[in-house]
Amino acid sequence: MAMPRTMFEKLWDAHVVLERDDGQTLLYIDRHLCHDGSRQGFTKLKAQNREVRRPDLTFASPDHYRPTDIKSVAEIKDPKMREILEELAANAERFGIHHFGLDSGMDGIAHVVGPELGVTLPGISLVCGDSHTATHGALGAFAFGIGASEVAHVFATQTLWQMKPKAMRVNVEGTLGFGVSGKDVILAIIGQISAAGATGHAVEYAGSAIRGLDMEGRMTVCNMTIEAGGRAGMIAPDETTFAYCEGRMFAPKEDKWDKALSYWRTLPSDDEAQFDTEAVLDGSTIAPMVTWGTSPENVVPVTGAVPDPAKESDSVRRATQERALEYMGLTPGTQMIDVAVDKVFIGSCTNARIQDLRLAAAVAKDRRAQVRTLVVPGSQQVKREAEAEGLDKIFTDAGMEWREPGCSMCVGMNGDLLEPGERSASTSNRNFMGRQGEGGRTHLVGPAMAAAASVSGHFADVRTLMEGKS
Amino acid sequence: MEAFKTWTAKAAPIDAANVDTDQIIPAPFLSRIRTEGYEGLLFYRVRRNADGSMNPDFILNQDIFKDAGILVADRNFGCGSSRENAAWTLWDNGIRSVIAPSFGDIHYNNEMNNGMVPVRLSAEICADMRKQLHANPGAQITVDLENNVVVAPDGTQHTFEIPEFNRYRLLNGLDDVSFTLESENEISAYEGKRRDEADWLY
């Protein structure tokens, strides 16, 4: 009988081109996503006078530098940003790769566009020059972020040298409570295992709470694997996954669909498969979460308070916490619901899919934003879907801004920024110092919690706000 | 890529966990192309006060550490964004090696792909070396890749592990694309097999 294998091992084995004696393995890459920030990879490729080996497997969409208040490249006022988007289009043309430009009706954040167009599929290997590439693992793929040199390497060879990461399983059992979403699950996981808890590992999220998530929730969980240090995050494909993939533009059709489906059903980890590391959480005890510091591991339930560094015994940890609180302008012991916010951002590759916008809209409906609130759909397809459902109207009636798709205020590269000292409730993935603008103070939350902070002017427990509604 | 054999330089202690790549090089500088250079941009925001003036408490602002060529950090150095600009910024500001208990996986590879040597040593050894560097500011550390050894300021030798493949490439300054293309036959064979066995991909 064959050795029992984890899903990760099955995915890894299926992509081995060759393995050296020292364990270095040349892996084949089935899909390569790139974006406007991948220009350094193109520059390197051109400097080496090389071609893209498999333009048919390479897909580009502008997202990082794309302003969210314009509809075409010509309208971009900042010459540098315009040049960067023009450069991506020119590189796509020059190398013959797929390009979802602003005039395609398919543009958006790479990690939103990939799955919704069926570029991402179960059973594939996928890379992108962006650390949040683990998102795609939610479909049962082996997906990970890479640097610019590696982007150039994949362009030229369609392969990457890798050492096999260890396998980790995070089991979340039980039923999630009312008002708790995928974002709260992943924040609770990072809070438990730390920002380096999954370093060197490919993480499989499993358990009934994970299986109970819709695809959007699963993508949110896998998206933030990098915030726990993990190389890749993944979830076993099931009927939810297959129903999501079927009929999408680049998904296999007819006979090929049937063949793919029978292969995908073999992907889940074997019962007896061994993981190098395991973590367990009780999903029923997870509350809506809010971060208080400058690392995603600095997280508490919304019912909690800012912690006291004096209670931390390790001196480096204490100093790191003290610096974080000083930067964040917070006093130990302050209840999170007493912390006022200046801006709210609902968007990013973590939380800008249709289901995320529905969760936010349910809270915003018939209420008023108390602070400036940006709602940035993850793609044109999400935007159209939301508008067809009238979600845009709910947001604008509440006084929120309804924008064009892009990374926006998650990374602050397109002009959407916090001012120094401003505090945000943000559905993005990083609360790092200066991430959303110099001196900006970011608190990470899920989409419903962001909307709750917007209509309250401070952090609020969405469960209380939504009591009696569903 | 420049070859790396052994590097002896003044080392600076970075007493913080989770030093993310946004701290090493903030997003507004990412549109600079490689040849524009990143000199003077290392830890651009972290080393400044809110009013833009330099924070004298930040270690690399202190005269004795300004020309440090090695950093000794705490766990999870280079976590976060995949920006290779972080490795370029370290390089352009004279840093050839970072020693830490653990690294963000992507940044770890980015350093090696740019001729730098990221060294993993235990949290205790790193803490002890940072202590030595505080006690003797300006002390030097040697990172010897030929022998996989770090020589601490007090002369203690610590062996470290680094993937053999990367070590070979670093020692010889090899471009990995040409190296990979020596396996063209294997890559083509895999592509043929994949097309047959997983035609649903295409």
Interface residues (C-beta under 8 A of the other chain):
Chain A: V17 L18 R20 D22 G23 Q24 L26 Y28 D30 G37 R39 Q40 T43 K44 Q48 R50 D56 Y65 K80 I84 L121 G123 I124 G129 D130 S131 G145 I146 G147 A148 S149 E150 A152 H153 A156 T157 Q158 T159 W161 M163 P165 A195 A196 T199 G200 I226 E227 G229 R231 P252 K256 W257 K259 A260 Y263 S295 E297 V316 R317 A319 T320 R323 V411 G412 M413 P420 G421 R430 F432 M433 G434 R435 E438 G439
Chain B: D15 A16 A17 N18 D20 D22 Q23 P26 A27 P28 L30 S31 I33 R34 R45 V46 A50 D74 R75 N76 C79 G80 S81 S82 R83 E84 N85 A87 S102 F103 G104 D105 I106 H107 N109 N110 N113 N114 A127 P163 E164 F165 D175 D176 V177 T180 L181 S183 E186 I187 Y190 E191 R194 A198 D199 W200 L201 Y202
